[in-house]
Amino acid sequence: MLMMLAAAAVAAPIAAVPSRPFPPSPAQVYGPLYEAVQMRQIFPDSKTFADAVPKRPAAAIMAAYKSCNCDTDPALKAFVTGNFTLPAERVVTPQPTSSLSEHIDTLWPHLTRTTTSGPAGSSALSLPKPYVVPGGRFRELYYWDSYFTMLGLPAAGRQDLIETMVADFGSLIDRYGHIPNGTRTYYLSRSQPPVFYLMSGLSRDAMTLATRTRQLRAEHAFWMDGEAALKPGQQHRRVARLADGSLLNRYWDDRDDPRDESYREDATLADHTPDRDRAELFRNLRAGAESGWDFSSRWFADGRTLATIRTTRFAAVDLNSLLLGLEQAIATNCRTLTDTACATEFGQRAEARTRAIRRHLWNGRFFADHDLDTGRANTVLTAATMFPLFVGAATPDQGRATAAAFQPLIGEGGVMTTGTPSGQQWDEPNGWAPLQWIAITGLRRYGETALATRIKAGWLAGVQREYAASGKLLEKYDVVERKPGGGGEYPNQDGFGWTNGVTRALLAETP
């Protein structure tokens, strides 16, 4: 068997980023019409028009728009509804009489989609197999959300969905050279925290190991694009070479215009920040979206206001920890596939990144983002400090120190993202399911079981309390007062993929 797998690995070349251009996003297709709809706020949610499906070819719609008397908002809305089918949310009826575990298991079919082909002109990207969406306004497959969603599937006996979702994500790498933020054309210019190696580790299909390893190497190449030409102190796209020659990574986006799904929000912020270059601002907003922490004071120059966002100027501690995990996974897979050259290369890469994390992402008390402008690790504590523990990058002393420094972020209902109440959704007092899992797993790995147990108990109690009150599982929670979370660009969503997955996995653990 291993000889067959090794042969397959050798025969399959590493996928390169496709040379063909990506399909255009709605903002790129509809230009002035898109801008008018978004800036005049014809729909409360900017994502509504981004996800609309045209009823006829774009050229015909734009020709009609040129002659449209759409000066009033009702006229513009009538034009849009006459030429596009608007998206509809599927509402799940709460069943609070069932247990929390039972309720989560009933949600998987409601959140499962199949999109083997999309409607003509739609922003949706096709996928070969069934997958689970987060819920609410999030009607498509999302990258890092999905790993935490998938954690809950084994307890429900849904290994089949794990295998199909791994295949779906692999197909995105094969087609686009990376996994986009989500399966929409407007997400193709960026990715999200690289957790495909963790998803792949949930697979039980040994015959796909060679294919998955090839795809993991292609994803790694995407994140490291440009590394060979970098001199100390230089950055290119998502990779940075520090003064001592170490390689670390940052979040980025290959576009520098307003996000399709938050067009009005981005453009309005730029209008209100006239002293800042618009393209540079948009790039940093987009990079914040790639981080998954959209948005957080973690990325702000002044620690308070979105207008000062500078995401691209940090070598992020979570990103580099996950890339270490990716390199370790590739090395392990290549050893299994008897690909010695690959195993050696990625083993050495993992060792070099471990040294860089311990040196450049350590501020003496805990792990934090490395500021590329100051050349030092940040001094602001965030829940991202747990990622080096999650992947085993910390020394035992660093693990103990980080666990001690981390405790101010632990509320009654679990882990807060930061200790800054900025009004952004990735700040105090909000807690999110993925950060609970990362913290619990990382603390356990370093023997801090009492702290991990405290976080687990607080999170489950908070989720259970809201479920008893409303019959819902939410996207985010206020972990200080154990109530629904708030802040950000849109209302708190229910559904909800990664809350379901993490909560179900924690409930399934042996007491």
C-alpha positions in Angstrom: 0.0 0.0 0.0 2.7 2.5 1.0 4.6 1.8 -2.3 1.4 2.6 -4.2 0.9 5.8 -2.3 4.5 6.9 -2.7 4.3 6.3 -6.5 1.2 8.4 -6.6 3.0 11.2 -4.7 5.9 11.2 -7.1 3.7 11.1 -10.2 1.5 14.0 -9.1 3.3 17.4 -9.6 2.8 20.2 -7.1 -0.1 22.4 -8.3 0.9 25.9 -9.3 -1.3 29.0 -9.1 -3.4 28.8 -12.3 -2.2 31.2 -15.0 -5.7 32.0 -16.1 -7.4 35.0 -14.4 -9.9 34.4 -11.7 -13.6 35.0 -12.5 -14.5 38.6 -11.8 -16.4 39.6 -8.8 -19.8 41.4 -9.0 -18.2 44.8 -8.3 -15.8 44.2 -11.2 -18.6 43.1 -13.5 -21.2 45.7 -12.7 -19.0 48.7 -11.8 -21.2 51.9 -11.6 -24.4 49.9 -11.0 -22.7 48.0 -8.1 -21.4 51.2 -6.6 -24.8 52.9 -6.8 -26.6 50.0 -5.2 -24.1 49.8 -2.4 -23.4 53.4 -1.7 -27.1 54.3 -1.7 -27.7 51.4 0.7 -30.6 49.9 -1.4 -30.2 46.8 0.8 -29.3 47.0 4.5 -26.6 44.3 4.1 -23.9 44.9 1.5 -23.7 41.1 1.0 -27.2 40.9 -0.4 -26.3 42.4 -3.8 -23.0 40.6 -3.9 -24.8 37.3 -3.7 -27.7 38.2 -6.1 -28.1 36.1 -9.3 -28.6 37.9 -12.6 -31.6 37.0 -14.6 -29.9 37.8 -17.9 -26.3 38.4 -19.2 -24.3 41.2 -17.5 -23.9 43.1 -20.8 -27.6 43.3 -21.3 -28.2 44.5 -17.7 -25.5 47.2 -18.0 -26.9 48.4 -21.3 -30.3 48.7 -19.7 -28.9 50.5 -16.7 -27.4 53.2 -19.0 -30.9 54.1 -20.1 -32.5 53.6 -16.7 -34.0 56.5 -14.9 -32.7 55.2 -11.5 -32.2 58.5 -9.8 -34.5 57.6 -6.9 -33.8 54.7 -4.5 -37.2 53.0 -5.3 -36.4 53.2 -9.0 -33.0 51.7 -8.5 -34.3 48.9 -6.3 -37.0 48.1 -8.8 -34.3 47.9 -11.5 -32.3 45.5 -9.4 -35.2 43.3 -8.4 -36.2 43.2 -12.1 -32.8 42.0 -13.2 -31.5 40.0 -10.3 -32.8 37.2 -8.0 -32.0 38.2 -4.4 -30.7 35.6 -2.0 -32.9 34.2 0.7 -31.9 32.9 4.1 -33.1 29.5 5.3 -34.6 29.8 8.8 -34.1 26.9 11.2 -37.0 26.5 13.6 -35.7 26.2 17.2 -36.6 23.1 19.1 -35.6 24.0 22.6 -37.2 20.8 24.1 -34.3 18.7 22.7 -30.9 18.5 24.4 -28.2 20.7 23.1 -26.3 17.8 21.5 -29.5 16.5 19.9 -30.3 19.9 18.6 -26.9 20.4 17.0 -27.1 17.0 15.3 -30.5 18.0 13.8 -28.9 21.1 12.4 -26.3 19.4 10.1 -28.9 18.5 7.4 -30.3 22.1 7.5 -26.8 23.5 7.0 -25.7 21.1 4.3 -25.5 22.3 0.7 -24.6 20.9 -2.7 -23.4 23.3 -5.5 -22.0 21.2 -8.3 -22.9 24.0 -10.7 -23.8 27.6 -10.0 -26.4 29.8 -11.9 -25.0 31.7 -14.8 -23.4 34.9 -13.7 -23.6 34.1 -10.0 -20.8 35.0 -7.7 -21.0 31.4 -6.2 -18.1 29.0 -6.9 -19.1 25.4 -7.6 -18.0 22.4 -5.4 -18.0 18.7 -6.3 -19.5 17.4 -3.1 -21.8 18.2 -0.2 -20.6 20.7 2.5 -21.7 22.5 5.6 -22.3 26.3 5.6 -22.1 28.5 8.8 -25.7 29.7 8.5 -27.6 33.0 8.5 -26.1 35.4 5.9 -23.2 33.0 5.3 -24.7 30.9 2.6 -21.5 29.5 1.1 -18.5 27.4 2.3 -16.0 29.3 4.4 -12.4 28.3 4.9 -11.3 28.4 8.6 -14.9 28.2 9.9 -15.2 24.8 8.3 -12.4 23.0 10.4 -14.1 24.0 13.6 -17.5 23.0 12.2 -16.1 19.6 11.1 -15.0 18.9 14.7 -18.6 18.2 15.7 -19.3 15.8 12.8 -17.8 12.6 14.2 -20.0 12.7 17.3 -23.0 12.8 15.0 -21.8 9.9 12.9 -21.1 12.2 9.9 -17.7 11.1 8.8 -19.1 11.2 5.2 -19.4 15.0 5.4 -15.8 15.3 6.6 -14.6 13.3 3.6 -16.6 15.3 1.1 -15.6 18.7 2.6 -11.9 17.7 2.5 -12.4 16.9 -1.2 -14.2 20.2 -1.8 -11.4 22.2 -0.2 -8.8 20.2 -2.2 -10.7 21.0 -5.4 -10.4 24.7 -4.6 -6.6 24.4 -4.4 -6.5 22.5 -7.6 -8.6 25.1 -9.4 -7.3 28.3 -7.9 -4.0 27.6 -6.4 -5.2 28.3 -2.9 -8.3 28.0 -0.7 -10.3 31.3 -0.9 -11.8 33.0 2.1 -15.2 31.6 0.9 -16.7 30.1 -2.2 -17.6 33.4 -3.9 -15.8 35.1 -6.7 -15.3 38.1 -4.5 -13.3 36.0 -2.0 -10.8 34.7 -4.5 -8.2 37.4 -3.9 -7.5 36.3 -0.3 -7.4 33.1 1.8 -8.0 32.6 5.6 -6.0 31.0 8.4 -4.5 27.8 6.8 -6.3 25.0 8.5 -6.6 22.6 5.6 -3.9 20.4 7.2 -6.1 20.1 10.3 -9.1 19.2 8.2 -7.1 16.6 6.3 -6.1 15.1 9.6 -9.8 14.3 10.2 -10.0 12.2 7.1 -10.1 8.4 7.4 -9.5 7.7 3.7 -5.8 6.5 3.4 -6.1 6.3 -0.3 -6.3 10.1 -0.6 -3.1 10.8 1.4 -1.0 11.4 -1.7 -3.5 13.8 -3.2 -4.0 15.7 0.1 -0.3 16.0 0.5 0.1 17.4 -3.0 -2.6 19.9 -2.2 -1.0 20.9 1.1 2.3 21.5 -0.6 0.4 23.7 -3.2 -1.2 25.7 -0.4 2.2 26.2 1.3 3.6 27.5 -2.0 0.8 30.0 -2.1 1.6 31.4 1.3 5.4 31.4 0.6 5.2 33.0 -2.9 8.2 35.2 -3.5 10.3 34.0 -0.6 13.4 33.1 -2.7 13.9 36.7 -3.9 13.4 38.4 -0.6 16.3 40.2 1.1 16.4 40.9 4.8 13.8 43.5 5.8 11.7 42.9 2.6 8.2 41.6 2.2 6.2 40.3 -0.8 2.6 39.4 -0.7 2.2 37.1 2.3 5.8 36.4 3.2 8.4 38.6 5.1 12.1 38.1 5.6 13.3 39.6 8.9 16.6 41.3 9.5 18.3 38.0 10.7 17.1 36.2 7.6 14.1 34.4 9.3 11.0 33.9 7.2 7.6 34.7 8.7 4.2 35.3 7.1 1.6 38.1 7.2 -2.0 38.4 6.1 -2.6 40.0 2.7 -5.1 40.4 -0.1 -4.2 40.7 -3.8 -6.9 43.5 -4.3 -6.9 47.0 -2.9 -10.4 48.2 -3.5 -13.5 48.0 -1.3 -14.7 44.5 -0.4 -17.7 43.5 -2.5 -19.5 42.1 0.6 -18.8 45.3 2.6 -18.5 47.9 -0.2 -20.3 50.7 1.4 -18.6 50.2 4.8 -15.1 50.3 3.3 -15.8 53.2 0.9 -17.4 55.3 3.7 -14.5 54.6 6.0 -12.1 55.8 3.3 -14.2 58.9 2.7 -13.9 59.7 6.4 -10.2 59.1 6.4 -9.0 61.6 3.8 -5.4 61.7 5.0 -4.8 58.0 4.3 -4.2 56.4 0.9 -7.4 54.7 -0.1 -5.8 51.7 -1.7 -3.5 51.1 1.3 -6.5 51.3 3.6 -8.6 48.9 1.5 -5.6 46.4 1.4 -5.4 46.4 5.2 -9.1 46.0 5.6 -9.0 43.0 3.2 -6.0 41.6 5.0 -8.0 41.8 8.2 -10.7 39.8 6.5 -8.1 37.2 5.5 -7.1 36.9 9.1 -10.6 36.0 10.1 -10.5 38.6 12.8 -12.5 41.2 10.9 -12.2 43.4 12.8 -10.2 43.7 16.0 -8.1 46.3 17.8 -5.3 43.8 17.4 -4.7 45.3 14.0 -5.2 49.0 14.9 -2.2 51.4 15.1 -4.0 53.4 17.9 -5.5 50.3 19.5 -9.0 51.8 19.2 -10.2 52.8 15.7 -10.7 50.9 12.5 -9.4 53.8 10.4 -5.9 53.1 11.7 -5.9 49.4 10.7 -2.4 48.1 9.6 -2.9 44.3 9.4 -0.2 43.9 6.7 2.5 45.3 9.0 2.3 42.3 11.4 3.8 38.8 11.1 0.8 37.3 12.8 1.2 34.8 15.6 -1.8 32.6 14.6 -0.8 32.5 11.0 2.8 31.5 11.6 1.7 28.9 14.1 -0.7 27.3 11.6 2.0 27.4 8.9 4.3 25.5 11.3 1.6 23.0 11.7 1.2 22.7 7.9 4.9 22.2 7.5 5.0 19.5 10.2 2.0 17.8 8.6 3.6 17.8 5.1 6.8 16.4 6.6 4.9 13.6 8.4 2.9 12.7 5.3 6.0 12.6 3.1 7.7 10.2 5.5 4.6 8.0 5.2 4.8 8.3 1.4 8.6 7.5 1.5 9.3 10.9 -0.2 12.6 11.5 1.6 13.4 14.8 -0.1 10.0 16.3 0.8 10.2 15.0 4.3 13.7 16.6 4.8 12.7 19.9 3.2 9.6 20.4 5.3 11.2 19.1 8.5 13.9 21.8 8.1 11.3 24.4 7.3 9.4 23.5 10.5 12.5 23.7 12.6 13.4 27.1 11.2 9.8 28.4 11.8 9.8 27.1 15.3 13.0 29.0 16.0 11.5 32.2 14.4 8.3 31.9 16.5 10.2 31.4 19.7 12.5 34.4 19.0 10.4 36.9 17.1 6.9 36.3 18.3 7.8 36.1 22.0 7.7 39.4 24.0 9.2 37.9 27.2 5.8 37.2 28.8 3.6 35.7 26.0 3.4 35.2 22.3 2.2 38.1 20.1 2.2 39.4 16.6 5.6 40.7 15.3 5.5 44.3 14.2 7.4 44.5 10.9 8.1 48.2 11.4 9.4 48.1 15.0 11.1 44.7 14.6 9.6 43.6 18.0 6.7 41.4 19.2 3.6 43.4 20.2 2.9 43.9 23.9 -0.9 43.7 23.6 -2.4 40.4 24.8 -4.9 38.7 22.5 -6.4 35.2 22.4 -4.1 34.5 19.4 -1.3 34.0 22.0 -2.6 30.4 22.4 -1.8 29.3 18.8 1.9 28.5 19.5 0.8 26.3 22.3 -1.9 24.7 20.1 0.8 23.6 17.6 3.5 22.8 20.1 5.9 25.7 19.1 6.4 27.0 22.7 9.1 25.8 25.0 7.8 24.4 28.4 8.8 27.7 30.1 7.1 29.7 27.4 4.0 27.6 27.7 3.7 28.1 31.4 4.4 31.9 31.1 1.8 32.3 28.4 -0.8 30.4 30.4 -0.3 32.7 33.3 -0.4 35.8 31.2 -3.5 34.6 29.4 -5.8 34.5 32.4 -7.1 38.1 32.2 -8.8 37.1 28.9 -10.9 34.3 30.6 -14.4 35.5 31.3 -17.4 33.7 32.9 -18.4 32.3 29.5 -15.0 31.4 28.1 -12.1 33.2 26.3 -12.4 36.8 25.1 -10.6 37.8 21.9 -8.9 40.8 23.5 -9.1 43.0 26.5 -10.1 46.1 24.5 -13.8 47.1 24.3 -13.6 48.8 20.9 -17.0 47.9 19.6 -15.5 45.6 17.0 -16.7 42.1 17.0 -13.3 40.5 17.6 -12.7 42.5 20.8 -13.9 42.4 24.4 -16.4 41.2 25.5 -16.9 38.7 22.6 -15.8 35.1 22.6 -15.7 32.9 19.5 -15.9 29.1 19.2 -12.6 28.6 17.4 -10.6 30.5 20.0 -12.1 28.3 22.8 -10.9 25.2 21.0 -7.4 26.6 20.3 -7.0 27.7 23.9 -8.4 24.5 25.5 -6.3 22.3 23.2 -3.1 24.4 23.6 -3.4 24.5 27.4 -3.9 20.8 27.7 -0.9 20.2 25.5 1.3 22.0 28.0 -0.3 20.4 31.1 -2.5 23.4 32.1 -5.6 21.2 32.4 -7.3 23.2 35.2 -7.3 26.3 33.1 -8.5 24.4 30.1 -11.3 22.8 32.1 -12.4 26.3 33.4 -12.6 27.6 29.8 -14.5 24.6 28.6 -17.0 24.7 31.5 -17.6 28.4 31.0 -18.1 28.2 27.3 -20.6 25.3 27.5 -22.5 27.0 30.2 -22.8 30.2 28.2 -23.9 28.3 25.0 -26.4 26.2 27.0 -27.8 29.3 28.7 -28.5 31.0 25.4 -29.9 27.8 23.9 -32.3 27.5 26.8 -33.4 31.1 26.4 -33.8 31.3 22.6 -33.3 27.8 21.1 -30.4 29.1 19.1 -26.6 28.7 18.7 -25.0 31.9 17.8 -22.0 33.1 15.8 -20.4 34.8 18.9 -21.1 35.3 22.5 -20.5 38.0 25.2 -18.4 35.8 27.5 -18.3 38.4 30.2 -22.1 38.5 30.8 -23.0 35.2 29.1 -25.3 36.7 26.5 -25.3 37.2 22.7 -22.3 39.0 21.3 -22.4 42.2 19.4 -20.4 44.7 17.4 -19.1 44.6 13.9 -20.6 45.2 10.4 -23.7 42.9 10.7 -26.0 41.5 13.3 -25.1 38.4 15.3 -25.9 35.3 13.2 -27.6 32.1 14.2 -27.0 28.7 12.8 -24.1 28.4 13.5 -21.4 26.2 12.0 -18.3 26.6 14.2 -20.3 27.1 17.4 -22.1 23.8 16.6 -18.9 22.0 15.8 -16.8 23.1 18.8 -19.7 22.8 21.3 -20.6 19.3 20.0 -17.0 18.1 20.2 -16.6 19.4 23.7 -19.9 17.8 24.8 -18.8 14.5 23.4 -15.6 14.4 25.4 -15.4 11.8 28.2 -15.9 13.7 31.5 
